[in-house]
Amino acid sequence: MKEQLQKDFDNIIKNLSLSQKDIEIKKFFLESFVNRGFPNRKEEDWKFSDLSQIIRKNIGELSFYTDYTSTNKVDTSVFVDGLEHNKIVFINGRIEKIDFDYEKKNQIEIIDHSEPIDRFNNNNSLSDLNNAFTNKSFKIVIKNGYKLTKPLIIYHTTNSNIWSKNINLRLNFELDKDSSLRLIDLFNDTSEKNFLNIFYNFDLKENAILKNYKLDRRENRNIKYSFNNIEQEKNSISETFILSSGSNFFKNEINVNLKGEYSSAFVNGIFSLNKRKHHEIRTIINHLTESTKSYQLIKSVLEDSSKAAYQGKIYVNSEAQKTDGYQLSKAILLDETTEFNAKPELEIYADDVKCSHGSASGSLNENSIFYLMTRGLNYKEAKELLINGFLLDVIEKITDREIKNLIKNMIGVKE
Amino acid sequence: MREKELEKLKDYKYGFSTDIENIKAPKGLNEEVIKFISNIKKEPKWMLDFRLKAFERFKQLKEPNWQKPKYPKIDYQDLYYYSAPKSMDDKPKSLDELDPKLLETYKKLGIPLQEQKRLNGIAVDAVFDSVSVATTFREELNKHGIIFCPISEAIQNHPELVKKYLGSVIPTTDHFFATLNSAVFTDGSFAYIPESVRCPMELSTYFRINASNTGQFERTLIIADKGSYVSYLEGCTAPMRDENQLHAANVELIALDDAEIKYSTVQNWYPGDKDGKGGIYNFVTKRGLCKGKNSKISWTQVETGSAITWKYPSCILRGDNSIGEFYSIAITNNHQKADTGTKMIHLGKNTKSKIISKGISAGFSDMTYRGLVDISPKAYNSNNYTQCDSLLMSNKCGAHTVPYIKNKNSNSNIAHEATTSKISEEQLHYCQQRGLNAEEAVSLIVNGFCKEVLQQLPMEFAVEAQKLVGISLEGSVG
């Protein structure tokens, strides 16, 4: 892999017009990645999902360079119908379209820059990889007091032109005071055997509101890693919803720093897996000051040799008195081949706090099925109804009505 | 000066050391020392081979460092691995022949052997440093065919049992500290309960580290044959010293078909002084194997002492319908640190486990519950319930929960709950209104918080434990 990395890296340097300083920075990160390699199960955070092995088994040799000189045709058929929205379109890792048609132009600023992301404190080698190989990254600033009228959908599309590639993406959002953004990440893959490595950073200033919905629905054989870092100041609110279902492997990491008083973070997620898929969600909520709140709810339905893992951590620093932290994960294992692993973790250094977590996993309750069958449903209907109700619980947590309906339609959950 | 000493003594009731001449093995860890230990114990060859095999393995192992409480590097070459009171050379035949000073020590500890022999009905196998000093009630136990003796005697007299079971739950190839123990363990208790015997009394061991600069490495092996029952108590204290001492014991329990073992620990090793100086490093490996059908192993622990406690009493539920239980109270004060919890490994069908853990941290201490529940694909219809609650008593301490939950069987259910909170002002106010002072009020509330676990302890222990809970938290309110 080392020679491949070096060769691809030289290619990137050749094709990008970078300053000498930037090249030095990239070289530094490349070296760090070469030394560390892909994360493996020896690292505590990757205990349940050995990425190094998963890549070796499913992809084999990766290549890290993609030629971005030619444009890709934007396939409009993937666009969401029935919901007016702004768009950013990535095709095979290249930004093809940025479109804020519905918004006031002077309220949104798009800055083309790529500062390295070591300040994320993300301790894994994938940020090194991202730093070394991203070709272009944008910073999107929502200005003081501006609330986007329509949601922004980011289309992550890959097509059959690429295979065995590593794609690195990075976006940086800044939400100024009193601003708000609704953001949907929609994954559409028709490619196979690629590894997507996505890093987002959000800076939420006072009173800012961020709602991020990550929807991985479409069946595909790609491997994905996504990392969200969210910095929150006073009174800000972040809501993250993850639908983890389509990809062969997907690990979502959410790191939230609640730095301002009365800031709050909500993370909700659904795993709906089959066909030997292996997904993971890892959350770290850092309560760093007084009177902050966090809430997490993760539900999984697993069948057909699939595997899900949830690692959730609530950290409460000694200044963060009056913290309210809650975390719940529930899993239904539909057949004997499935596996659910959880590591709900509390790390608390303040005494006036209210923190709790719960985790439960097991099979569908046969008594409930029996009850429904006595009311005239057949076994399959009864099962579906129960799973439906189980998942609906999470979807009901979505605070945006328009998007809630969109997601309900997408996964066919009925009310 | 004297006043200072007294002050110190007040803090730790068991903080005295006894002046008795010791025989020590030369300092350091090497094959010679292991041979020395084996030789002095007049062990057969297979035992020495067992030790050397473990030592071979030990040389390749690295000291783990994933635990939460970090400690300064231990120099394993700077420890004495064997230390025995000299007066033991010609073994006394009865208690009356014992060194009076030894007996005095036990008296201070609150286990007067003489008294117990007549009144108490508890058989005590007291481990003073490394050699068992006296074993009472052996005759009574003999009548039932129960073997309860120091493990070094068991190696001589019951080699077939020791050979069969020693290392069957904690193999010589286990982790760093367990392997170290396998190589250099000096003594410990051995109990065998024959088929269909219900042990008529509680078996008990009092460990005590006396000589300075010695690591204490005991090995306990308890075997409950088919249909038998035994309840085993273990209590620990150590004298006050400024340097840190290492305690790395191994405890192996084996329950065959329909057998039940109940293992209770009250651990009150010296926790170090108010500034965190000194104290015991308690790195113990405890593991029980439910080998037979319908067997049950239950761990109960009250952890109030040690500078660092790092242990996970575990159950391997291999037999169908077997049950594992873990009840724990861990209290840390001042600069104490604890990283404790359990592992429940479900292998057999219809296995059940229950974990109740209560953690209380005060002062500058740090407490971690770390647990594993692993239900394997073959463990049909298994169940686990886990509850771990933490109570924080100051804003300088920490309480953490790190459970690992692995469910690989769809017919099995796992439920886990954890909460962290502090004693509410209302509760305190209510108690104080009724005439309790702040400290009594806290002690009452804490005892209520721990009740679920205290109930699991045998009578004699429960009283002591309840007192300990109170003493450990003294001065932490305000």
HADDOCK unambig.tbl for C-alpha pairs under 7 A between the chains (distance, minus, plus):
assign (segid A and resid 318 and name CA) (segid B and resid 395 and name CA) 6.42 0.50 0.50
assign (segid A and resid 318 and name CA) (segid B and resid 396 and name CA) 6.93 0.50 0.50
assign (segid A and resid 333 and name CA) (segid B and resid 410 and name CA) 4.88 0.50 0.50
assign (segid A and resid 334 and name CA) (segid B and resid 410 and name CA) 6.31 0.50 0.50
assign (segid A and resid 335 and name CA) (segid B and resid 410 and name CA) 5.58 0.50 0.50
assign (segid A and resid 336 and name CA) (segid B and resid 409 and name CA) 5.49 0.50 0.50
assign (segid A and resid 336 and name CA) (segid B and resid 410 and name CA) 4.99 0.50 0.50
assign (segid A and resid 338 and name CA) (segid B and resid 408 and name CA) 6.19 0.50 0.50
assign (segid A and resid 338 and name CA) (segid B and resid 410 and name CA) 7.00 0.50 0.50
assign (segid A and resid 339 and name CA) (segid B and resid 407 and name CA) 5.63 0.50 0.50
assign (segid A and resid 339 and name CA) (segid B and resid 408 and name CA) 4.34 0.50 0.50
assign (segid A and resid 339 and name CA) (segid B and resid 409 and name CA) 6.88 0.50 0.50
assign (segid A and resid 340 and name CA) (segid B and resid 406 and name CA) 5.98 0.50 0.50
assign (segid A and resid 340 and name CA) (segid B and resid 407 and name CA) 5.14 0.50 0.50
assign (segid A and resid 340 and name CA) (segid B and resid 408 and name CA) 6.45 0.50 0.50
assign (segid A and resid 341 and name CA) (segid B and resid 405 and name CA) 5.38 0.50 0.50
assign (segid A and resid 341 and name CA) (segid B and resid 406 and name CA) 4.31 0.50 0.50
assign (segid A and resid 341 and name CA) (segid B and resid 407 and name CA) 6.05 0.50 0.50
assign (segid A and resid 342 and name CA) (segid B and resid 404 and name CA) 5.92 0.50 0.50
assign (segid A and resid 342 and name CA) (segid B and resid 405 and name CA) 4.84 0.50 0.50
assign (segid A and resid 342 and name CA) (segid B and resid 406 and name CA) 6.42 0.50 0.50
assign (segid A and resid 343 and name CA) (segid B and resid 402 and name CA) 6.66 0.50 0.50
assign (segid A and resid 343 and name CA) (segid B and resid 403 and name CA) 5.48 0.50 0.50
assign (segid A and resid 343 and name CA) (segid B and resid 404 and name CA) 4.70 0.50 0.50
assign (segid A and resid 343 and name CA) (segid B and resid 405 and name CA) 6.08 0.50 0.50
assign (segid A and resid 344 and name CA) (segid B and resid 402 and name CA) 6.50 0.50 0.50
assign (segid A and resid 344 and name CA) (segid B and resid 403 and name CA) 6.23 0.50 0.50
assign (segid A and resid 345 and name CA) (segid B and resid 401 and name CA) 5.31 0.50 0.50
assign (segid A and resid 345 and name CA) (segid B and resid 402 and name CA) 4.62 0.50 0.50
assign (segid A and resid 345 and name CA) (segid B and resid 403 and name CA) 6.57 0.50 0.50
assign (segid A and resid 346 and name CA) (segid B and resid 400 and name CA) 5.04 0.50 0.50
assign (segid A and resid 346 and name CA) (segid B and resid 401 and name CA) 4.80 0.50 0.50
assign (segid A and resid 346 and name CA) (segid B and resid 402 and name CA) 6.56 0.50 0.50
assign (segid A and resid 347 and name CA) (segid B and resid 399 and name CA) 6.20 0.50 0.50
assign (segid A and resid 347 and name CA) (segid B and resid 400 and name CA) 4.28 0.50 0.50
assign (segid A and resid 347 and name CA) (segid B and resid 401 and name CA) 6.50 0.50 0.50
assign (segid A and resid 348 and name CA) (segid B and resid 398 and name CA) 5.31 0.50 0.50
assign (segid A and resid 348 and name CA) (segid B and resid 399 and name CA) 5.14 0.50 0.50
assign (segid A and resid 348 and name CA) (segid B and resid 400 and name CA) 5.74 0.50 0.50
assign (segid A and resid 349 and name CA) (segid B and resid 395 and name CA) 6.68 0.50 0.50
assign (segid A and resid 349 and name CA) (segid B and resid 396 and name CA) 6.69 0.50 0.50
assign (segid A and resid 349 and name CA) (segid B and resid 397 and name CA) 5.71 0.50 0.50
assign (segid A and resid 349 and name CA) (segid B and resid 398 and name CA) 4.16 0.50 0.50
assign (segid A and resid 349 and name CA) (segid B and resid 399 and name CA) 6.47 0.50 0.50
assign (segid A and resid 350 and name CA) (segid B and resid 395 and name CA) 4.96 0.50 0.50
assign (segid A and resid 350 and name CA) (segid B and resid 398 and name CA) 6.97 0.50 0.50
assign (segid A and resid 351 and name CA) (segid B and resid 392 and name CA) 5.25 0.50 0.50
assign (segid A and resid 351 and name CA) (segid B and resid 393 and name CA) 6.56 0.50 0.50
assign (segid A and resid 351 and name CA) (segid B and resid 394 and name CA) 5.95 0.50 0.50
assign (segid A and resid 351 and name CA) (segid B and resid 395 and name CA) 5.09 0.50 0.50
assign (segid A and resid 351 and name CA) (segid B and resid 421 and name CA) 6.76 0.50 0.50
assign (segid A and resid 351 and name CA) (segid B and resid 422 and name CA) 5.85 0.50 0.50
assign (segid A and resid 352 and name CA) (segid B and resid 421 and name CA) 6.81 0.50 0.50
assign (segid A and resid 352 and name CA) (segid B and resid 422 and name CA) 6.18 0.50 0.50
assign (segid A and resid 353 and name CA) (segid B and resid 421 and name CA) 5.80 0.50 0.50
assign (segid A and resid 354 and name CA) (segid B and resid 420 and name CA) 6.26 0.50 0.50
assign (segid A and resid 354 and name CA) (segid B and resid 421 and name CA) 5.61 0.50 0.50
assign (segid A and resid 355 and name CA) (segid B and resid 419 and name CA) 5.74 0.50 0.50
assign (segid A and resid 355 and name CA) (segid B and resid 420 and name CA) 5.28 0.50 0.50
assign (segid A and resid 355 and name CA) (segid B and resid 421 and name CA) 6.95 0.50 0.50
assign (segid A and resid 356 and name CA) (segid B and resid 418 and name CA) 5.34 0.50 0.50
assign (segid A and resid 356 and name CA) (segid B and resid 419 and name CA) 4.17 0.50 0.50
assign (segid A and resid 356 and name CA) (segid B and resid 420 and name CA) 6.21 0.50 0.50
assign (segid A and resid 357 and name CA) (segid B and resid 417 and name CA) 5.88 0.50 0.50
assign (segid A and resid 357 and name CA) (segid B and resid 418 and name CA) 5.29 0.50 0.50
assign (segid A and resid 357 and name CA) (segid B and resid 419 and name CA) 6.60 0.50 0.50
assign (segid A and resid 358 and name CA) (segid B and resid 416 and name CA) 5.28 0.50 0.50
assign (segid A and resid 358 and name CA) (segid B and resid 417 and name CA) 4.38 0.50 0.50
assign (segid A and resid 358 and name CA) (segid B and resid 418 and name CA) 6.29 0.50 0.50
assign (segid A and resid 359 and name CA) (segid B and resid 415 and name CA) 5.75 0.50 0.50
assign (segid A and resid 359 and name CA) (segid B and resid 416 and name CA) 4.88 0.50 0.50
assign (segid A and resid 359 and name CA) (segid B and resid 417 and name CA) 6.57 0.50 0.50
assign (segid A and resid 360 and name CA) (segid B and resid 414 and name CA) 5.24 0.50 0.50
assign (segid A and resid 360 and name CA) (segid B and resid 415 and name CA) 4.25 0.50 0.50
assign (segid A and resid 360 and name CA) (segid B and resid 416 and name CA) 6.05 0.50 0.50
assign (segid A and resid 361 and name CA) (segid B and resid 413 and name CA) 5.58 0.50 0.50
assign (segid A and resid 361 and name CA) (segid B and resid 414 and name CA) 5.19 0.50 0.50
assign (segid A and resid 361 and name CA) (segid B and resid 415 and name CA) 6.66 0.50 0.50
assign (segid A and resid 362 and name CA) (segid B and resid 410 and name CA) 5.79 0.50 0.50
assign (segid A and resid 362 and name CA) (segid B and resid 411 and name CA) 6.49 0.50 0.50
assign (segid A and resid 362 and name CA) (segid B and resid 412 and name CA) 5.45 0.50 0.50
assign (segid A and resid 362 and name CA) (segid B and resid 413 and name CA) 4.21 0.50 0.50
assign (segid A and resid 362 and name CA) (segid B and resid 414 and name CA) 6.39 0.50 0.50
assign (segid A and resid 363 and name CA) (segid B and resid 410 and name CA) 5.22 0.50 0.50
assign (segid A and resid 363 and name CA) (segid B and resid 411 and name CA) 5.66 0.50 0.50
assign (segid A and resid 363 and name CA) (segid B and resid 412 and name CA) 6.87 0.50 0.50
